[in-house]
Structure formats: structure tokens, C-alpha cells
Amino acid sequence: MQPQTPRRGTMINPRASLAGVDAVNGQCWYEIRALAAGRVEVYIYDVIGAWGVSAQRFASDCREVGVFEAAAIDLHIHSPGGDVMDGFAIYNTLARLTAKVDIWIDGVAASMASMIACLPGATVHMPENAWMMIHKPWGGVAGDSDDMREYADWLDRNESLMLNAYMQKTGLSQEALEAMLKAETWMNGAEALANGFADVLEPELQAAACINENKLKDFGNMPQEIKNLFTPRAHTAQNRPQPKGENGTEPSIQGEHQNPGQASQQQAQQPLMGNIDISALAAQLQQNMQQANAQRVADVSAVFEQFPAFASLKAECIADMSCNAEQARSKLLSALAAGTTPSAGPGAVHLHAGNGNIVGDSVRAAVMSRAGYAEAQADNPYNGYPVHCVSGLPVEWYGARDH
């Protein structure tokens, strides 16, 4: 894969997880089930915001299934984290729930997933050998020093929001939590309970479904014990982590809506993955996603090419990986229509009237300014053209017509 040339002001959406892809198309990082007696199960598994599935779609599916009208909700989390903005949206969406909420850590709740586990008023159940991790959000920017300072401030604001959620759940001081985030702190069930992140300590898990291995490999302080917890990914709903029963066997997770033979049917339909090079597939998918995002960044940047004073809005659009050129154009038009004060001050944007004669007007303005009869326009591309070059431009560029 050829390295991408950085663009000025190009930003990587802040994340509280790791980069990488190890899944095939058509997958989703959540599942919502409506059960009997007003009970709903929500599973957040794998990378939040992965595969183009946004928090907006998650909220829409919650409404469709009836999550906000449910009497009781079981939220199962097994995730390495993901997109910060999607994570905040999910947290704020679920924080409005009025039902009794029980949160189950089914293996790992790392990074942004750990913040979702800190929903106000929820009871967090955590097995002894499950893990929770908190760390600072991270990202990157390609640009000048001002771009980098602005992005660093943005990351700090994201961290402050995460700290507020952690403080509200645990009662720990801001200073203590800041130190834990900086160190990338991993907590097993007992440690999470002691620090206030969990409320109920549950029996140990036998195994946890494999989530994005590339992400887990990249965590800096990940304990070795976590790697032993995971089993290979299976493409069925039956591959959820289960607590040990008293006799060491796994209890059934068949839902009230399942047919008795559904599990065996799903197992029979499970594709054989033995001959597929998962690493090569992951690398190819990651390359495809990076190329698609590079094109999106280029398209969004083109929208703001003539509007450098709206650098902050441009940066926000680029950082939002769901924002395409059309959406960026709509946001820019709204900002212009609302009389938004450009960050670079008045006069930074020169608007040309669409009279079909922009070259002719620009050349005349350049000649008049050089003759001392008008003030030079800083954004006129013909200011420095020699006279013999200007005279050699095609006549139709000056607005001339055949009639």
C-alpha cells in the first residue's frame, strides 16, 4: 500500500480504541432483541462505529425495537472501543432511558466502551476474569502548528467529557482518573468493583467471543490474561461469552423468540474459514477503507477550497467520517447563510459573481491595480502574470461570444 500524502488540516477522527479491520462486509457491531414482558437485550460487540454502521443507525434501531419504552434492559458489552463521537452519541442516547438497566461486561469493555458502561443509574455486572480499560482519546492531524494545537484542544475536550462520565459513576477524583487514563489502566472484575466501575462481581467466564484482534494487539498495557480469554470468531449469535455453571457446563442462551432447532441450523450454515487468510483479508479491507476515507477527505476539502476562513468547520467535517462532500457543502451554506463570523476575520473570503466572465474580470482587475487605478485583490490569480502571458489567453476566457 502506497503511503498517502498528508493534506493540510486533514484530521483523523478522535478515537478511544485502536485502528484496523478484521471483519467481512455485512457485519454489525450491535444487536437488539425485544423479549417478553417488556424486556429488551442490547449487545454491543466489537468496534463501535465499524463497517460504516453509525450511532445514528443504532439509535434508530433502538426506537424501532422499543428500547425507550421497555420496562427492563440488559446491555451486554464486549468491545475494544471505537469512534469517540459515536460513543458519546450512544452514551447520551442510552442515558435517557427510564427503564431499569443492567450492564453485563461479557469479556472486555475497553476505552469508549468503558464509558458506555458508566451509564447513570445502571447496575454493572462484571465477571471476575472480565476486563475494563480506560485511556486517553487519541487521533492525528496533518497540518500546521495551529491545526495541531486546535486538534489537541479538541482531544482535551473529549477527554473532559469522558472524565465527567467516569467521575459520576465511580466517585473518584478528577486527578485520580486523569492518572488512570494517562497510564492506560486495565482492571479485572475485582479491581473494577473496588474502583467503582462495577457494582456486582459475577462468576468467571469460560471464554469470550473473539473481537477485533488487531485492536487488542495494539493496546500498550494489555494484560496477557486477556488473550487467553478469547476463542476464534464464529458468525452466529451463539458465540457469546457465557458464565460457568455450577457443573462447569455452559447454560443455554436461547432467547424466547428462537425456535428450538435454530441453533443447530445456524451452526450448519456457519461458513468454513479455515482456508481464508484472515491477515491478508484484514489488510485489504483496511486499505480499502483508508482509500475511501482519503477520497472523502479530498472531496470535503474541495468544498472549502475557496473558503479558507471556515477552517474550523472544514476540520469538523473532515473529522466526522460519516460526512461526505454533499453534507459538507450543506453545512458550509448554512454557516454562510447564518452570517457566521469566519475564524480568519473579515475580508478573508473573496466571492466572485457568477457572470460567466470571471477570467476577464480578474485580468482587468489585475491590470488596473498594476496601473495604480485600483487596489490589488489578494486572491486574484492573475496579479503576477506578465502582460504577454495575459494577452495570450484564449479570447473566450474573457467572456467573448461568437455573436
Secondary structure, DSSP 8 states (H G I E B T S, - for coil): -------TTEEEEEEES-------TT--SEEEEE-STTEEEEEEES-BTGGG--HHHHHHHHHHHTGGG-SEEEEEEEE--EEHHHHHHHHHHHHT--SEEEEEEEEEEETHHHHHTT-TT-EEEEETT-EEEE---EEEEES-HHHHHHHHHHHHHHHHHHHHHHHHHH---HHHHHHHHHHTEEEEHHHHHHTTS-SEEE--BS-EE---HHHHHH-TT--HHHHTTEE---SSTT-S--B--TTS-------TTS-TTHHHHHHHH----TTS-HHHHHHHHHHHHHHHHHHHHHHHHHHTTT-GGGHHHHHHHHH-TT--HHHHHHHHHHHHHTT---TT-TTS------SS-HHHHHHHHHHHHHTTSS---TT-TTTT--HHHHHTS-GGGGT----
